[in-house]
């Protein structure tokens, strides 16, 4: 077979109606997977910012606007090559088309992961990312196979608007079911909002460590010593790193009562006061979980500040 004949087979294997079907099936997955992923973070600590849900909602609306274009792009570069290569392989080498689909979707996924992540990426990371990308392409492949079989049986295929209308209705229905299930799980107590832990003085006592070599040692009796600890900058809204000693107290009433700032009253915290040095007293809010407690502070703007976290080890 010459190059001209092979090119003709590739051209014949590309069906524009299948591109629309694959794109619509791709678009169906995104809101549903996003909603499921968002529900898994409800019980996560937002570190007092309170912007997680708002930012997620804004991002979700943005994705919905761009979704048809992004889904079509994904279908064109990741799904259609699989369909075309599998169709040509069946014509030339025979065998079940679904098996060729499975093989080519893995190869195409590995190719795009290597292109996007770099050819020097580690093998396990490439395989994991390619596996997720291949799994994401299975539903569009199944949708194309279903529409193709339906067209053979009934003699007509869904048009552009028919495919996208069915995708939109299915997406809406699935999202309603997921949200309804989440609401029901909240009322029954299966799905709970995040609740910060309540730590005793004994649990707080000890060494807390963070990035950059930060160490805060809360000693029994209220004394503290620290190394490279981020502390409130007396001359601005950022932070400075300090070595020194000081005192610490547990605040059960909320950040506002601690030193006149603004903060969530439902959280306990630790106020670290310096004996002297480069910084000012700093309020470390208690976060994390009872099994993995944390102390954190957000320096600067609440919307885009510098979050620093200490963990007890």
C-alpha positions as CSV (number, residue, x, y, z in Angstrom):
1,X,0.0,0.0,0.0
2,X,1.4,3.4,-1.0
3,X,1.5,6.6,0.9
4,X,-1.4,8.0,-1.1
5,X,-3.6,5.1,-0.2
6,X,-2.6,5.2,3.5
7,X,-3.4,8.9,3.6
8,X,-6.7,8.3,2.0
9,X,-7.6,5.7,4.6
10,X,-6.6,8.1,7.4
11,X,-8.8,10.8,5.9
12,X,-11.7,8.5,5.5
13,X,-11.3,7.3,9.1
14,X,-11.8,10.9,10.4
15,X,-15.5,11.4,11.0
16,X,-16.5,15.0,11.9
17,X,-19.7,13.7,13.5
18,X,-17.6,11.5,15.8
19,X,-15.6,14.5,16.8
20,X,-18.7,16.3,18.1
21,X,-19.8,13.1,19.9
22,X,-16.4,12.7,21.6
23,X,-16.3,16.4,22.5
24,X,-19.8,16.3,24.0
25,X,-19.0,13.1,26.0
26,X,-15.8,14.8,27.2
27,X,-17.7,17.9,28.3
28,X,-20.1,15.6,30.2
29,X,-17.3,14.3,32.5
30,X,-15.7,17.6,33.5
31,X,-18.5,19.2,35.7
32,X,-19.3,15.8,37.3
33,X,-15.7,15.0,38.1
34,X,-15.1,18.6,39.3
35,X,-18.1,18.4,41.6
36,X,-17.1,15.1,43.1
37,X,-13.5,16.4,43.6
38,X,-14.9,19.5,45.3
39,X,-17.1,17.4,47.7
40,X,-14.0,15.5,48.8
41,X,-12.5,18.8,50.0
42,X,-15.4,20.0,52.1
43,X,-13.8,18.5,55.2
44,X,-10.4,20.2,54.5
45,X,-9.0,23.1,56.4
46,X,-9.3,26.4,54.5
47,X,-6.9,28.0,56.9
48,X,-9.3,30.8,57.8
49,X,-9.4,32.3,54.3
50,X,-13.1,31.5,53.7
51,X,-12.4,31.9,49.9
52,X,-12.2,28.3,48.9
53,X,-15.8,27.9,47.9
54,X,-16.0,31.3,46.3
55,X,-12.9,30.7,44.2
56,X,-14.0,27.2,43.3
57,X,-17.4,28.5,42.2
58,X,-15.9,31.3,40.1
59,X,-13.5,28.8,38.5
60,X,-16.4,26.4,37.8
61,X,-18.4,29.1,36.0
62,X,-15.3,30.0,33.9
63,X,-14.8,26.4,33.0
64,X,-18.5,26.1,31.9
65,X,-18.1,29.0,29.5
66,X,-14.9,27.5,28.0
67,X,-15.9,23.9,28.3
68,X,-17.2,23.3,24.7
69,X,-14.0,24.7,23.2
70,X,-11.7,22.8,25.6
71,X,-13.7,19.6,25.2
72,X,-13.5,19.9,21.4
73,X,-9.7,20.5,21.6
74,X,-9.2,17.5,23.8
75,X,-11.4,15.3,21.5
76,X,-9.4,16.5,18.4
77,X,-5.9,15.8,19.9
78,X,-6.6,12.8,22.2
79,X,-9.7,11.0,21.2
80,X,-9.9,11.3,17.4
81,X,-6.3,10.0,16.8
82,X,-7.3,6.9,18.8
83,X,-10.4,6.4,16.6
84,X,-8.5,7.0,13.4
85,X,-5.6,4.7,14.2
86,X,-7.8,2.0,15.5
87,X,-10.0,2.1,12.4
88,X,-7.0,1.9,10.1
89,X,-5.4,-0.9,12.2
90,X,-8.6,-3.0,11.9
91,X,-8.7,-2.5,8.1
92,X,-5.0,-3.6,7.7
93,X,-4.3,-5.9,10.6
94,X,-7.8,-7.1,11.6
95,X,-8.8,-7.9,15.2
96,X,-11.5,-6.4,17.4
97,X,-11.7,-2.6,17.2
98,X,-12.3,-2.2,20.9
99,X,-8.9,-3.8,21.6
100,X,-7.2,-1.4,19.2
101,X,-9.0,1.4,21.0
102,X,-7.6,0.3,24.3
103,X,-4.1,0.0,23.0
104,X,-4.0,3.3,21.1
105,X,-5.7,5.3,23.9
106,X,-2.8,4.3,26.2
107,X,-0.2,5.1,23.6
108,X,-1.7,8.5,22.8
109,X,-2.0,9.3,26.5
110,X,1.7,8.5,27.1
111,X,2.6,10.6,24.1
112,X,0.8,13.7,25.4
113,X,2.0,13.2,28.9
114,X,5.6,13.1,27.6
115,X,5.0,16.2,25.5
116,X,3.5,18.2,28.3
117,X,5.6,17.0,31.2
118,X,8.9,16.7,29.4
119,X,10.6,13.6,28.0
120,X,12.8,13.4,31.1
121,X,9.8,12.8,33.4
122,X,10.1,9.7,35.7
123,X,8.5,6.5,34.6
124,X,6.1,6.0,37.4
125,X,4.8,9.6,37.1
126,X,4.4,9.2,33.4
127,X,2.5,6.0,33.8
128,X,0.2,7.4,36.5
129,X,-0.6,10.5,34.5
130,X,-1.1,8.5,31.3
131,X,-3.4,6.1,33.1
132,X,-5.6,9.0,34.3
133,X,-5.7,10.6,30.9
134,X,-6.5,7.2,29.2
135,X,-9.3,6.6,31.7
136,X,-10.7,10.1,30.9
137,X,-10.8,9.1,27.3
138,X,-12.8,5.9,27.7
139,X,-16.2,7.5,28.0
140,X,-15.8,9.5,24.7
141,X,-14.7,6.3,23.0
142,X,-17.7,4.4,24.3
143,X,-20.0,7.3,23.3
144,X,-18.7,7.2,19.8
145,X,-19.2,3.4,19.6
146,X,-22.7,3.7,20.9
147,X,-23.7,6.5,18.5
148,X,-22.1,4.6,15.6
149,X,-24.0,1.4,16.5
150,X,-27.3,3.3,16.9
151,X,-26.8,4.9,13.4
152,X,-26.3,1.4,11.9
153,X,-29.5,0.1,13.5
154,X,-31.8,3.1,13.1
155,X,-30.2,4.5,9.9
156,X,-29.5,8.0,11.3
157,X,-27.1,9.5,13.8
158,X,-27.6,12.4,16.2
159,X,-26.6,15.8,14.8
160,X,-24.4,18.4,16.3
161,X,-27.1,20.0,18.4
162,X,-28.7,16.7,19.4
163,X,-25.4,15.4,20.8
164,X,-24.6,18.5,22.8
165,X,-28.2,18.9,24.0
166,X,-28.1,15.3,25.4
167,X,-24.7,16.0,27.0
168,X,-26.0,19.1,28.7
169,X,-29.1,17.4,30.0
170,X,-27.1,14.4,31.3
171,X,-24.6,16.8,32.9
172,X,-27.3,18.7,34.7
173,X,-29.1,15.6,35.9
174,X,-25.9,14.0,37.3
175,X,-24.9,17.3,39.0
176,X,-28.4,17.5,40.6
177,X,-28.1,13.9,41.8
178,X,-24.7,14.5,43.3
179,X,-25.7,17.8,45.0
180,X,-28.8,16.2,46.3
181,X,-26.9,13.2,47.6
182,X,-24.4,15.6,49.3
183,X,-27.2,17.5,50.9
184,X,-28.8,14.3,52.2
185,X,-25.4,13.1,53.5
186,X,-25.0,16.4,55.3
187,X,-28.4,16.1,57.1
188,X,-27.7,12.5,58.0
189,X,-24.2,13.3,59.3
190,X,-22.3,11.3,56.7
191,X,-20.8,14.4,55.2
192,X,-19.5,17.0,57.7
193,X,-18.0,20.4,57.4
194,X,-14.4,20.9,58.7
195,X,-14.1,21.4,62.4
196,X,-10.7,22.5,63.8
197,X,-9.3,20.5,66.7
198,X,-9.3,21.6,70.3
199,X,-5.8,21.0,71.7
200,X,-4.9,21.0,75.4
201,X,-1.8,22.8,76.7
202,X,-0.1,19.4,77.0
203,X,-0.8,18.6,73.3
204,X,0.5,22.0,72.2
205,X,3.7,21.7,74.2
206,X,6.6,20.6,72.1
207,X,8.5,21.4,68.9
208,X,6.6,22.6,65.9
209,X,8.5,22.7,62.5
210,X,7.8,24.4,59.2
211,X,9.4,25.2,55.9
212,X,12.8,27.0,55.7
213,X,14.0,25.4,58.9
214,X,11.4,27.2,61.1
215,X,11.2,25.7,64.6
216,X,8.9,26.9,67.4
217,X,9.5,25.1,70.7
218,X,6.6,25.6,73.1
219,X,7.9,24.6,76.5
220,X,5.9,23.7,79.6
221,X,5.3,26.7,81.8
222,X,4.7,29.2,79.0
223,X,8.3,29.8,77.8
224,X,9.1,29.5,74.0
225,X,12.2,29.5,71.9
226,X,12.3,29.6,68.1
227,X,14.7,29.4,65.1
228,X,14.0,31.0,61.7
229,X,10.4,31.4,62.8
230,X,8.1,33.7,60.6
231,X,6.8,36.5,62.8
232,X,4.8,39.6,62.2
233,X,7.0,42.4,60.7
234,X,6.6,45.5,62.8
235,X,7.2,47.7,59.8
236,X,4.7,46.1,57.3
237,X,2.2,43.4,56.5
238,X,4.7,40.8,55.6
239,X,6.8,38.7,57.9
240,X,10.4,38.4,59.1
241,X,12.3,35.3,60.3
242,X,13.7,35.5,63.8
243,X,15.7,33.6,66.3
244,X,15.0,34.2,69.9
245,X,12.9,33.5,73.0
246,X,9.6,34.6,74.4
247,X,6.4,33.4,76.0
248,X,3.3,31.7,74.7
249,X,-0.3,31.5,75.8
250,X,-3.4,29.6,74.5
251,X,-6.2,31.8,73.3
252,X,-9.7,30.2,73.6
253,X,-11.7,33.3,72.8
254,X,-10.6,34.1,69.3
255,X,-8.1,36.2,67.5
256,X,-9.8,39.5,68.1
257,X,-9.5,39.2,71.9
258,X,-5.9,38.1,71.6
259,X,-4.5,41.4,70.4
260,X,-7.2,43.4,68.7
261,X,-7.0,41.9,65.2
262,X,-9.7,40.3,63.1
263,X,-10.1,36.6,62.9
264,X,-12.5,33.6,63.3
265,X,-13.8,33.3,66.9
266,X,-14.5,29.6,66.4
267,X,-10.8,28.7,66.3
268,X,-8.3,28.5,69.2
269,X,-4.8,29.8,68.8
270,X,-1.4,30.3,70.3
271,X,-0.1,33.8,70.9
272,X,3.7,34.0,70.7
273,X,5.2,37.1,72.4
274,X,8.8,38.0,72.0
275,X,11.3,38.9,74.7
276,X,12.8,41.3,72.0
277,X,14.2,41.1,68.6
278,X,13.2,41.6,65.0
279,X,9.5,40.8,65.0
280,X,6.2,41.3,66.9
281,X,3.9,38.9,68.7
282,X,2.2,36.6,66.3
283,X,-1.1,34.7,66.6
284,X,-0.8,31.1,65.4
285,X,-4.2,29.6,64.7
286,X,-4.8,25.9,65.4
287,X,-5.7,23.9,62.4
288,X,-5.3,20.5,60.9
289,X,-6.8,17.5,62.7
290,X,-6.6,16.0,66.1
291,X,-4.3,13.3,64.7
292,X,-2.3,15.7,62.6
293,X,-2.5,19.2,64.2
294,X,-1.1,22.3,62.7
295,X,-0.3,25.9,63.6
296,X,-0.7,28.4,60.8
297,X,-0.7,32.2,60.2
298,X,-1.6,34.1,57.1
299,X,0.7,37.2,56.7
300,X,-0.4,40.1,54.5
301,X,-3.6,40.2,52.4
302,X,-6.2,37.7,53.3
303,X,-7.0,37.0,49.7
304,X,-3.4,36.4,48.6
305,X,-1.2,36.4,51.6
306,X,1.7,34.3,52.7
307,X,0.5,31.2,54.5
308,X,3.0,29.6,56.9
309,X,2.3,26.3,58.6
310,X,4.0,24.5,61.5
311,X,3.5,20.8,62.2
312,X,4.4,19.0,65.3
313,X,6.9,16.2,64.9
